Amino acid sequence: MTDQPSSVNLPGYNPGDLPVYLIRQPDGVFADLANFPLPGEFGRFIDRLFGEGARFRGLDYRLFSGLLYDYDGIVAAHGMSARLRLADDIVAFSPVRRALYRAVKVDADNRRAEYFFEPVVMETVIEEPVYGEAGADGVAPVTGTVRKAVMQPTKLDLDEFVADIWTKGVRFGINIEAVASVIFRGETVRMNIATQLDASQGRDAEIEEACSVLHRDNSPKLLLNGQADLRRFQNRFPQIENGARLLKKNSMVFGKPGYKVNGEVITPEIPRDDIDLYALAGPGTHVDIQEGCEYILASQGGFLSLDVQSNLISVTEMIENKGGISLKTTGDLSLAGNEFIEHGEVQEGRVVEGRNMTFRSDVYGDVISRGGFILLEGNLSGGSAKSYGGDVTSNGRVFNSVIEACTGKVSLKYAESCLILGEFVDVERAVNCEIVAENIQLGSAEGCGIAGKNIRIQSSDSCRGKETLISMMVPDLSALEAKVAQLSLAMAECNKNAETKEQELALIKADAEFAKYLALAASIRQGKIQLNAAQQEGWKKMTEKFAKNMSAGSRLSAEKQEQLTRAQDLLQEQAEMLAVREKTCMGIRCEISEVAGDTVVQSMVAQLPAFQKSPVGEIRRRLREQNLKHKRIFSDDQGSLVWQYQTATES
């Protein structure tokens, strides 16, 4: 049978003298994590405890091993303030029971421990009866007893096993489940009871890419519906947004120590950390710590640059390309950088979108700037240049193209057969073009259709039998003029009503007796006349007599004032409308220094923004339209013109 002694005092050890981090309670022995000692101290206590003939009863071996070799893991799992039940009690380990346990075989490197399990017996003292002579009945009486030592089968105990092999040098890595199973079944077996835990190696500091757009990708761009857009590359020019993460530093990770079966620590190699992100961050980037990790971030939006010579990563606002824009080299482009310079040609049918774009060679495709300028240093032919929020400038020649900068300026040297839209258009020579802008300045206009509000032309001529037709865009004032006329009628009505009220007041005041009452009332209010008691009684009767007259007079005075105030308000409203009319008509002017060929100037009721947003075909048609709705201003093939718009009232 297994001996299970209760708690006792042991020589040299008082169970009450437990360290502060072990608390003995009626329901067990608890480990107080808040007061747990520095590494090694708990192991020294166990050395002393087991060496002085004590052991645990009902030991939680996993917690026991964790407190010895993985305290941080125990705290992470349970919290620093936890109290964990370590064992049922601390009891004596009798020498008789200790003798049941064999020696442990440990290899020379303390990598593993081996134990031979076999059935065990223990000497037990029993009392046997001593019998006398048998009586007449044949029964021998018991005359006494004698103590006798006999060997009886018993079993090992798991808690005793842990304490015993600790004193024999096995302190880590016991396969507690396997040992418990063998002890329970009483098997005869030789087995490895403990194995070394190798140290887990750490990880050197390293750099990883923090976004997926750091490399060019010339594969077709995938659309949201899963189809491929063969016109665009997936990522020809890596575009980086402001604040985007570029590179991430993965800090070194320390390995976990291992342990030999004798408890000796196996120390892992210290990982390397020789990476400095600050040395890699070039212009347009900076280093920041986010979510506990070190990153190189973009300080601005733009184009990613990796310099293999300086080993710097940079983000620049300018993208410069020398290979041209074609289906083979780049496909269509949508650029996020602040500036783009293209040295090669833009192929027909290609689309380039960006900001502040310069093209040093000819352009045959479509270029679109959102919030920046377009500079064409070569020719533009059969394509378009559209700037939303910026200017378009061409230093070459423009043929059969669309140029648009509705909120900016279009500056061209030579344009032929083009549609030009802008807020301000300046063309040195325009041939067979359609031009719509608020302000237009042309050196030479030949066979053009032009619409604007302020137009200055040095020379106007026809081209291949086509006249130059200039439409001055004038506002539609019919509704405003009707409102002004309506206000005039309303003011006249108010003045007439006020005059009628004044006449009715005059009739009331014509009564001599009532007029005398009014004069007396005024003197009393001003304090010129003081009334005694008798006079006050007479004054009261007089007031009652003329009460109706006073009421009618007050009503008529109020109605008169109401009409006068209404007339004044209408006059103010009319003045504001006239000011709006003047402002609307201001600056509508046409000046042609020399008419050298067929030229027609007419007025056209239209609004510039709506006109420019019309379909291209509609714009071209309206610019060549002449009908009775348009008032003819000038028509001749020679001379000059200076014309200023005036309203019907002004003229």
BANUMI-736991 format. One line per field, with one value per residue (C-alpha): x, y, z; residue number from 1; residue in one letter. Coordinates in Angstrom, 2 decimals. Layout:
<pts>
c1 c(X ...)
c2 c(Y ...)
c3 c(Z ...)
seq c(NUM ...)
type c(A ...)
</pts>
This chain:
<pts>
c1 c(0.00 1.10 2.04 0.41 1.71 0.04 1.79 4.47 7.38 10.63 14.12 15.55 12.35 9.26 6.29 5.17 8.37 7.24 8.44 6.01 5.15 3.84 0.67 -0.53 -4.28 -6.66 -7.54 -3.99 -0.68 -0.96 1.62 1.20 2.43 2.48 5.22 7.07 10.87 13.53 14.44 16.33 15.05 12.10 14.44 16.71 13.72 12.72 16.31 16.05 12.53 13.22 16.69 15.29 12.96 9.72 7.64 4.41 1.20 -1.23 1.33 0.24 3.38 2.69 2.29 5.32 7.47 6.06 6.92 10.46 11.15 8.40 7.25 6.46 4.14 2.32 1.85 0.66 -1.92 -3.21 -2.17 0.31 -2.16 -3.25 -2.94 -2.61 -3.12 0.21 -0.45 -2.71 -0.06 3.60 4.29 7.23 8.94 9.81 13.18 11.37 9.35 12.34 14.18 11.65 13.04 15.90 18.76 18.15 20.34 21.23 23.40 26.67 25.16 22.07 19.88 17.66 17.00 16.09 14.38 13.62 10.16 9.41 7.13 8.31 7.89 8.24 9.04 6.06 5.97 2.98 1.90 1.29 -0.55 1.28 -0.80 -0.56 -1.31 -4.63 -7.28 -9.67 -11.77 -8.81 -8.62 -5.26 -5.61 -3.71 -1.14 0.46 1.74 5.05 6.17 7.43 8.86 7.49 7.90 4.62 3.89 3.35 3.21 5.28 3.78 4.00 4.64 7.35 8.84 9.12 10.80 13.18 14.48 14.89 17.44 19.05 19.52 16.45 14.66 13.18 11.22 9.53 6.90 4.51 1.60 3.68 5.24 1.86 0.44 3.29 3.04 -0.72 -0.53 2.54 4.32 7.85 9.45 12.60 11.75 12.92 11.25 12.65 13.97 15.95 14.10 16.26 16.48 14.27 16.37 15.38 15.04 17.37 15.90 14.72 12.97 9.78 7.73 4.75 2.70 2.12 2.95 6.72 7.49 6.50 3.87 3.34 0.58 -2.90 -4.84 -7.65 -11.03 -13.49 -15.55 -12.53 -11.89 -8.53 -8.12 -5.62 -5.17 -3.59 -0.74 -1.25 1.43 3.76 4.79 4.42 2.19 2.44 -0.11 0.89 1.29 1.54 3.70 6.65 9.01 8.58 11.31 10.63 12.54 14.75 13.00 14.86 14.74 13.44 15.95 15.96 16.70 18.62 17.04 19.17 17.60 20.65 19.71 20.48 20.96 19.92 22.10 21.47 19.84 21.38 19.91 22.06 19.24 18.78 15.67 16.77 19.76 17.40 14.77 15.40 13.64 9.87 9.90 10.27 10.50 7.68 6.56 3.03 1.36 4.66 6.57 9.06 8.06 9.35 6.35 5.73 5.80 4.03 2.17 4.13 6.38 8.47 12.22 14.65 18.31 20.43 23.66 22.79 20.46 17.76 14.02 12.39 9.04 9.25 6.48 7.85 7.66 9.99 9.62 11.73 10.23 7.04 3.43 2.24 0.41 3.76 5.70 3.23 -0.38 -2.78 -1.56 -3.31 -0.66 -0.82 2.41 2.45 4.44 5.02 7.52 7.34 10.20 8.78 5.72 2.20 0.72 -2.71 -5.48 -3.43 -4.79 -2.56 -4.15 -2.24 -1.31 1.20 2.22 4.91 5.24 8.48 7.56 4.46 1.15 -1.38 -3.47 -5.45 -3.87 -5.97 -4.78 -6.81 -5.87 -2.65 -1.20 -0.50 2.57 2.95 6.42 5.83 2.77 -0.72 -2.47 -5.76 -5.89 -6.96 -5.53 -7.94 -7.05 -9.64 -8.55 -5.38 -3.97 -3.05 -0.04 1.29 4.60 4.17 1.32 -2.13 -4.17 -7.65 -7.74 -9.77 -8.18 -10.09 -9.39 -12.82 -11.58 -8.10 -6.13 -5.41 -2.28 -1.49 0.89 -0.88 -4.18 -5.98 -9.38 -9.53 -12.22 -10.87 -12.70 -11.43 -11.97 -9.25 -7.99 -4.89 -3.98 -1.41 -2.99 -6.25 -7.37 -10.82 -11.22 -14.19 -13.41 -15.58 -14.30 -15.17 -12.06 -10.55 -7.43 -6.40 -3.57 -5.15 -8.53 -9.16 -12.54 -13.21 -16.42 -15.97 -18.19 -17.26 -17.90 -14.69 -13.05 -10.00 -8.72 -5.80 -6.79 -9.98 -10.20 -12.02 -10.51 -11.33 -14.61 -15.60 -16.19 -15.16 -18.33 -18.12 -21.01 -21.01 -22.61 -25.13 -27.39 -31.11 -32.49 -36.15 -37.13 -35.13 -36.56 -40.07 -39.45 -38.07 -41.18 -43.41 -41.68 -42.22 -45.95 -46.12 -44.34 -46.75 -49.70 -48.29 -47.74 -51.26 -52.72 -50.70 -52.02 -55.63 -55.11 -53.70 -56.79 -59.11 -57.11 -57.45 -61.26 -61.38 -59.10 -61.24 -63.89 -63.19 -64.37 -62.23 -59.26 -59.69 -59.72 -56.51 -54.77 -55.91 -54.78 -51.34 -51.02 -52.05 -49.47 -46.77 -47.72 -48.61 -52.10 -52.82 -56.41 -58.16 -60.68 -63.67 -61.79 -60.65 -64.25 -65.09 -61.97 -63.07 -66.44 -64.78 -62.43 -65.40 -67.11 -64.21 -63.16 -64.39 -62.58 -59.36 -59.68 -60.27 -57.34 -54.99 -56.02 -55.55 -52.13 -51.00 -52.26 -50.55 -47.24 -47.56 -47.90 -44.94 -42.76 -43.84 -42.91 -39.48 -38.85 -39.84 -37.50 -34.62 -35.39 -35.50 -32.14 -30.59 -31.95 -30.60 -27.20 -27.34 -28.21 -25.30 -22.87 -24.19 -23.69 -20.34 -17.33 -19.18 -17.01 -15.63 -12.64 -11.22 -8.22 -8.30 -10.98 -9.13 -11.85 -15.48 -16.33 -19.69 -20.28 -23.61 -25.08 -26.19 -28.25 -26.37 -24.66 -20.99 -20.86 -23.88 -22.55 -19.17 -20.80 -22.83 -21.86 -19.04 -21.33 -23.83 -21.10 -19.79 -23.31 -24.21 -20.94 -21.78 -25.46 -26.95 -30.69 -33.20 -32.69 -29.17 -28.83 -26.36 -23.63 -21.14 -20.80 -18.03 -14.77 -12.77 -12.54 -12.39 -14.77 -15.04 -18.34 -19.56 -22.75 -25.51 -28.93 -32.06 -32.44 -28.88 -29.25)
c2 c(0.00 3.61 5.62 9.07 10.84 13.94 17.27 16.92 18.87 17.74 17.98 21.34 22.38 23.98 23.85 27.19 28.82 29.11 32.04 34.94 33.86 30.46 30.60 27.59 27.43 24.68 23.97 23.83 25.56 28.59 30.55 34.34 35.71 39.29 38.42 35.85 36.14 36.74 33.81 31.07 31.77 29.38 26.64 27.14 26.82 23.54 22.30 22.99 21.58 18.28 18.00 18.25 15.29 17.01 16.79 18.11 16.15 16.62 18.69 20.53 19.66 21.89 24.94 23.82 23.62 26.89 28.77 27.41 27.91 30.05 32.58 35.19 32.75 32.03 35.76 36.34 33.59 34.45 38.00 39.37 39.48 35.84 33.23 29.76 26.45 24.62 21.51 20.00 20.19 19.81 16.51 14.43 12.06 9.07 7.38 4.04 5.26 7.02 3.67 2.39 4.64 3.55 5.60 7.70 7.33 10.70 10.99 12.90 16.05 16.06 15.82 13.01 10.96 7.26 5.28 1.59 0.97 -2.39 -3.71 -2.72 -4.26 -2.68 -4.24 -4.20 -5.27 -7.42 -9.14 -12.90 -14.83 -17.43 -20.54 -22.84 -26.50 -27.62 -28.40 -31.30 -29.65 -29.64 -25.80 -24.19 -20.97 -17.76 -17.20 -14.05 -12.28 -11.90 -8.99 -10.12 -8.21 -9.26 -7.89 -6.74 -5.33 -1.55 1.19 4.21 7.69 10.41 13.23 11.15 10.40 14.13 14.90 11.93 12.50 16.23 15.25 12.95 15.81 15.58 18.90 19.71 18.18 15.25 13.60 13.68 12.01 9.03 8.60 8.80 6.17 3.69 4.18 3.72 0.44 -0.87 -1.77 -3.00 -0.75 1.21 4.61 8.16 10.16 13.59 15.29 18.45 21.47 23.07 26.84 28.48 30.78 34.41 36.43 39.10 42.51 42.68 44.92 44.02 45.90 47.59 48.12 46.19 48.96 49.27 47.48 48.09 45.70 45.72 43.14 44.32 46.22 44.23 45.94 45.56 43.12 40.84 41.64 42.89 46.39 45.85 49.63 50.05 48.38 47.23 49.52 51.09 54.01 53.16 55.89 56.61 58.51 60.90 58.99 55.59 52.99 51.99 49.84 48.24 47.25 44.00 44.33 41.52 38.87 37.23 33.46 31.53 29.73 25.96 23.73 20.55 17.88 19.05 22.51 24.14 27.00 26.68 30.28 31.11 33.25 37.00 38.17 40.95 44.45 46.48 48.02 51.82 53.01 56.63 55.88 54.53 57.33 59.70 62.91 62.81 60.19 60.05 57.47 57.05 54.50 53.19 50.38 49.66 49.17 51.39 52.43 54.54 56.64 58.89 62.57 63.52 61.95 61.18 58.77 56.12 56.19 53.48 54.50 51.36 53.38 55.47 52.80 55.42 55.19 58.48 59.90 62.72 64.90 64.65 61.61 61.71 59.22 58.98 55.99 57.61 56.63 53.70 50.42 48.64 50.84 52.14 51.75 54.44 56.27 57.64 59.47 60.58 62.61 66.40 66.73 64.56 65.10 62.95 63.12 60.68 60.77 60.05 57.49 57.95 56.57 56.69 58.57 60.26 61.64 63.58 67.05 69.63 67.68 68.62 66.88 67.57 65.60 65.36 64.26 62.25 60.99 62.55 64.30 65.28 67.35 67.54 70.66 71.47 72.78 71.13 72.30 71.04 71.77 69.67 69.43 68.23 66.44 64.57 64.38 66.55 68.53 69.15 70.86 70.96 73.74 74.74 76.16 74.68 76.08 74.99 76.17 74.03 73.66 72.26 70.46 68.95 68.71 69.72 72.11 72.79 74.84 76.20 77.72 78.57 80.03 78.53 79.90 78.69 79.81 78.16 76.29 74.83 73.06 72.92 73.35 75.65 76.21 78.31 81.20 83.16 82.18 83.68 82.41 83.99 82.49 80.56 78.95 77.36 76.97 77.12 79.17 79.74 81.74 84.71 86.61 86.00 87.57 86.56 87.79 86.45 84.76 83.07 81.45 80.90 80.58 82.57 83.20 85.22 88.30 90.28 89.73 91.45 90.48 92.08 90.75 89.02 87.18 84.40 81.00 78.89 80.68 80.45 83.73 84.53 84.63 86.30 85.88 88.28 86.46 88.80 88.05 87.43 90.50 89.99 88.56 91.19 94.06 92.72 92.65 96.22 97.39 95.49 97.19 100.62 99.92 98.74 101.90 104.11 102.25 102.74 106.48 106.81 105.04 107.28 110.39 109.12 108.60 112.11 113.57 111.71 113.07 116.59 116.27 115.24 118.10 120.63 120.58 123.88 122.57 119.41 121.52 123.65 120.41 119.20 122.54 122.49 118.86 119.78 122.65 120.37 117.69 120.36 121.74 125.18 124.92 123.63 122.46 122.78 120.21 121.88 122.29 118.67 117.52 119.64 118.38 114.80 115.45 117.12 114.11 111.74 113.90 113.69 110.07 108.76 111.51 110.72 107.00 107.59 110.03 107.58 104.76 106.89 108.12 104.53 103.37 106.28 105.53 101.86 102.74 105.12 102.46 99.88 102.26 102.83 99.07 98.57 101.38 99.69 96.33 97.97 99.67 96.30 94.75 97.59 97.10 93.39 94.29 96.71 94.14 91.43 93.63 95.02 94.17 92.82 94.28 93.47 95.13 94.19 96.25 95.16 93.38 91.74 89.38 88.41 88.95 88.94 90.09 89.36 89.22 85.90 85.41 82.64 81.76 80.81 77.84 76.12 76.82 75.22 72.13 71.41 68.47 69.22 68.95 71.34 73.90 73.79 74.18 77.16 78.94 78.90 79.77 83.01 83.69 86.35 85.65 87.05 90.80 91.77 94.14 94.16 92.52 93.51 92.37 95.44 98.14 97.81 97.58 98.80 97.80 98.00 96.30 98.59 97.74 99.06 101.59 102.87 103.20)
c3 c(0.00 -0.58 2.43 2.46 5.56 6.83 7.43 10.06 11.38 9.83 11.28 10.30 8.54 9.99 7.61 8.99 7.75 4.12 2.04 1.58 -1.95 -0.76 1.31 3.25 3.73 4.86 1.23 -0.09 -0.74 -3.03 -5.04 -4.76 -8.08 -6.81 -4.28 -6.35 -6.11 -8.72 -10.98 -9.16 -5.67 -6.00 -7.22 -4.20 -1.91 -3.59 -3.16 0.55 0.88 -0.88 0.66 4.19 3.71 2.64 -0.49 -1.96 -1.86 -4.78 -6.72 -9.88 -11.79 -14.80 -12.56 -10.55 -13.70 -15.05 -11.85 -12.07 -15.77 -17.40 -14.84 -17.53 -19.27 -16.01 -15.36 -18.95 -18.55 -15.07 -14.22 -11.73 -8.85 -9.14 -6.39 -7.88 -6.09 -6.25 -4.09 -1.48 1.23 2.15 3.95 5.14 2.72 4.90 4.32 4.11 1.17 -0.41 -0.48 -3.02 -5.78 -8.01 -9.34 -12.46 -15.53 -17.08 -20.19 -20.09 -21.68 -19.47 -22.56 -21.28 -18.17 -18.09 -15.33 -14.83 -13.39 -11.75 -9.02 -5.53 -2.07 1.34 4.70 7.03 10.71 11.59 14.84 14.71 17.49 19.71 20.50 23.59 24.09 22.64 25.23 25.51 22.84 20.50 20.34 21.04 22.97 22.06 24.70 23.20 20.06 18.32 15.97 12.59 9.58 6.20 2.64 1.03 -2.48 -2.70 -5.39 -6.20 -5.72 -8.37 -5.87 -4.20 -7.61 -8.44 -5.12 -5.34 -8.87 -8.07 -5.43 -8.00 -10.49 -12.75 -12.42 -15.81 -18.65 -16.90 -19.09 -16.18 -17.98 -19.10 -15.66 -13.94 -16.31 -15.64 -11.87 -11.93 -13.88 -11.97 -15.20 -15.60 -18.18 -18.91 -20.36 -20.87 -18.15 -19.00 -22.13 -22.69 -24.18 -26.86 -26.91 -29.55 -31.67 -32.03 -35.22 -36.53 -37.25 -40.85 -43.34 -45.14 -47.71 -46.10 -49.27 -52.46 -54.96 -54.53 -57.81 -61.41 -62.68 -66.44 -66.39 -67.51 -64.87 -63.29 -63.03 -60.17 -62.21 -62.55 -66.22 -67.48 -68.95 -71.76 -72.11 -68.67 -66.83 -63.29 -61.86 -64.43 -62.23 -58.54 -57.16 -53.44 -51.37 -48.61 -45.36 -47.04 -45.32 -47.51 -45.46 -42.06 -39.67 -37.90 -34.67 -33.52 -31.48 -28.63 -28.52 -25.53 -23.36 -23.23 -20.27 -19.74 -17.58 -14.63 -14.91 -16.47 -18.82 -22.53 -23.70 -27.29 -29.53 -29.31 -32.59 -34.66 -34.98 -37.38 -39.44 -39.32 -41.16 -40.76 -43.00 -45.69 -45.65 -48.55 -49.64 -49.35 -46.60 -42.84 -40.10 -37.60 -35.03 -35.51 -33.62 -31.92 -35.19 -37.00 -40.54 -43.38 -44.42 -47.40 -46.40 -49.62 -52.48 -55.60 -57.41 -55.68 -56.34 -55.25 -55.59 -55.51 -55.35 -52.28 -50.91 -50.33 -50.82 -51.84 -52.90 -55.43 -56.76 -60.29 -62.54 -65.55 -68.39 -71.54 -73.32 -74.60 -73.99 -76.05 -75.66 -75.61 -73.18 -70.58 -71.66 -70.46 -67.37 -64.30 -62.28 -58.64 -58.63 -58.55 -61.78 -64.84 -67.65 -70.77 -73.27 -75.81 -78.04 -76.80 -79.15 -80.77 -78.58 -75.35 -72.31 -69.73 -66.55 -63.90 -62.66 -63.95 -67.05 -69.58 -72.95 -74.79 -77.94 -80.11 -78.63 -80.64 -77.72 -74.90 -71.90 -68.88 -65.93 -62.74 -60.81 -62.71 -65.96 -69.32 -71.26 -74.84 -76.19 -79.31 -81.54 -80.64 -83.48 -83.48 -79.70 -76.79 -73.89 -71.03 -67.77 -65.01 -62.68 -64.56 -67.81 -71.19 -73.03 -76.43 -77.86 -80.97 -83.45 -82.68 -85.36 -85.32 -81.54 -78.51 -76.00 -72.82 -69.67 -68.74 -65.46 -66.70 -69.57 -72.99 -74.67 -78.19 -80.90 -83.85 -83.92 -86.92 -87.04 -83.25 -80.60 -77.88 -74.58 -71.70 -69.35 -71.12 -74.58 -76.18 -79.68 -81.96 -85.09 -85.28 -88.57 -88.99 -85.21 -82.85 -79.75 -76.67 -73.68 -71.51 -72.59 -76.03 -77.49 -81.02 -83.16 -86.33 -86.77 -90.16 -90.83 -87.13 -85.13 -81.92 -78.91 -75.83 -73.73 -74.14 -77.53 -79.01 -82.46 -84.27 -87.70 -88.86 -92.19 -94.00 -94.84 -97.88 -98.39 -94.72 -92.91 -89.38 -87.27 -83.88 -81.43 -78.49 -75.58 -73.98 -71.03 -71.31 -69.51 -70.39 -67.02 -65.15 -67.24 -66.68 -62.94 -62.99 -64.88 -62.44 -59.51 -61.14 -61.45 -57.86 -56.63 -58.60 -57.05 -53.53 -54.08 -55.47 -52.43 -50.08 -51.86 -51.50 -47.74 -47.46 -49.17 -46.78 -43.83 -45.20 -45.33 -41.66 -40.62 -42.64 -39.87 -38.01 -34.66 -35.01 -36.12 -32.97 -30.89 -32.51 -31.83 -28.19 -27.80 -29.12 -26.61 -23.72 -24.77 -24.97 -21.51 -22.78 -21.27 -17.74 -17.09 -13.71 -12.49 -14.15 -17.45 -17.37 -17.21 -20.27 -22.05 -21.41 -23.04 -26.02 -26.43 -26.41 -29.01 -31.49 -30.72 -34.08 -35.96 -34.07 -34.76 -38.46 -38.63 -36.91 -39.22 -42.35 -41.15 -40.54 -43.92 -45.64 -43.90 -44.80 -48.50 -48.36 -46.66 -49.20 -52.04 -50.49 -50.20 -53.83 -54.87 -53.01 -54.63 -58.05 -57.42 -56.53 -59.72 -61.82 -60.17 -61.05 -64.63 -64.83 -63.44 -65.79 -68.80 -67.74 -69.88 -72.93 -75.66 -79.09 -80.73 -84.14 -85.18 -88.84 -90.85 -93.75 -94.99 -94.52 -90.87 -89.10 -85.53 -83.88 -80.40 -78.96 -75.83 -73.99 -70.73 -71.01 -68.55 -70.10 -73.60 -72.86 -71.31 -74.45 -76.69 -79.13 -82.14 -80.57 -79.83 -83.40 -84.83 -82.65 -83.40 -87.13 -86.69 -88.03 -87.65 -86.67 -82.97 -83.23 -83.58 -86.32 -85.07 -87.94 -91.35 -93.79 -95.35 -94.41 -91.77 -87.99 -85.07 -81.49 -79.90 -76.30 -75.18 -73.93 -72.61 -74.25 -71.41 -71.87 -75.62)
seq c(1 2 3 4 5 6 7 8 9 10 11 12 13 14 15 16 17 18 19 20 21 22 23 24 25 26 27 28 29 30 31 32 33 34 35 36 37 38 39 40 41 42 43 44 45 46 47 48 49 50 51 52 53 54 55 56 57 58 59 60 61 62 63 64 65 66 67 68 69 70 71 72 73 74 75 76 77 78 79 80 81 82 83 84 85 86 87 88 89 90 91 92 93 94 95 96 97 98 99 100 101 102 103 104 105 106 107 108 109 110 111 112 113 114 115 116 117 118 119 120 121 122 123 124 125 126 127 128 129 130 131 132 133 134 135 136 137 138 139 140 141 142 143 144 145 146 147 148 149 150 151 152 153 154 155 156 157 158 159 160 161 162 163 164 165 166 167 168 169 170 171 172 173 174 175 176 177 178 179 180 181 182 183 184 185 186 187 188 189 190 191 192 193 194 195 196 197 198 199 200 201 202 203 204 205 206 207 208 209 210 211 212 213 214 215 216 217 218 219 220 221 222 223 224 225 226 227 228 229 230 231 232 233 234 235 236 237 238 239 240 241 242 243 244 245 246 247 248 249 250 251 252 253 254 255 256 257 258 259 260 261 262 263 264 265 266 267 268 269 270 271 272 273 274 275 276 277 278 279 280 281 282 283 284 285 286 287 288 289 290 291 292 293 294 295 296 297 298 299 300 301 302 303 304 305 306 307 308 309 310 311 312 313 314 315 316 317 318 319 320 321 322 323 324 325 326 327 328 329 330 331 332 333 334 335 336 337 338 339 340 341 342 343 344 345 346 347 348 349 350 351 352 353 354 355 356 357 358 359 360 361 362 363 364 365 366 367 368 369 370 371 372 373 374 375 376 377 378 379 380 381 382 383 384 385 386 387 388 389 390 391 392 393 394 395 396 397 398 399 400 401 402 403 404 405 406 407 408 409 410 411 412 413 414 415 416 417 418 419 420 421 422 423 424 425 426 427 428 429 430 431 432 433 434 435 436 437 438 439 440 441 442 443 444 445 446 447 448 449 450 451 452 453 454 455 456 457 458 459 460 461 462 463 464 465 466 467 468 469 470 471 472 473 474 475 476 477 478 479 480 481 482 483 484 485 486 487 488 489 490 491 492 493 494 495 496 497 498 499 500 501 502 503 504 505 506 507 508 509 510 511 512 513 514 515 516 517 518 519 520 521 522 523 524 525 526 527 528 529 530 531 532 533 534 535 536 537 538 539 540 541 542 543 544 545 546 547 548 549 550 551 552 553 554 555 556 557 558 559 560 561 562 563 564 565 566 567 568 569 570 571 572 573 574 575 576 577 578 579 580 581 582 583 584 585 586 587 588 589 590 591 592 593 594 595 596 597 598 599 600 601 602 603 604 605 606 607 608 609 610 611 612 613 614 615 616 617 618 619 620 621 622 623 624 625 626 627 628 629 630 631 632 633 634 635 636 637 638 639 640 641 642 643 644 645 646 647 648 649 650 651)
type c(M T D Q P S S V N L P G Y N P G D L P V Y L I R Q P D G V F A D L A N F P L P G E F G R F I D R L F G E G A R F R G L D Y R L F S G L L Y D Y D G I V A A H G M S A R L R L A D D I V A F S P V R R A L Y R A V K V D A D N R R A E Y F F E P V V M E T V I E E P V Y G E A G A D G V A P V T G T V R K A V M Q P T K L D L D E F V A D I W T K G V R F G I N I E A V A S V I F R G E T V R M N I A T Q L D A S Q G R D A E I E E A C S V L H R D N S P K L L L N G Q A D L R R F Q N R F P Q I E N G A R L L K K N S M V F G K P G Y K V N G E V I T P E I P R D D I D L Y A L A G P G T H V D I Q E G C E Y I L A S Q G G F L S L D V Q S N L I S V T E M I E N K G G I S L K T T G D L S L A G N E F I E H G E V Q E G R V V E G R N M T F R S D V Y G D V I S R G G F I L L E G N L S G G S A K S Y G G D V T S N G R V F N S V I E A C T G K V S L K Y A E S C L I L G E F V D V E R A V N C E I V A E N I Q L G S A E G C G I A G K N I R I Q S S D S C R G K E T L I S M M V P D L S A L E A K V A Q L S L A M A E C N K N A E T K E Q E L A L I K A D A E F A K Y L A L A A S I R Q G K I Q L N A A Q Q E G W K K M T E K F A K N M S A G S R L S A E K Q E Q L T R A Q D L L Q E Q A E M L A V R E K T C M G I R C E I S E V A G D T V V Q S M V A Q L P A F Q K S P V G E I R R R L R E Q N L K H K R I F S D D Q G S L V W Q Y Q T A T E S)
</pts>
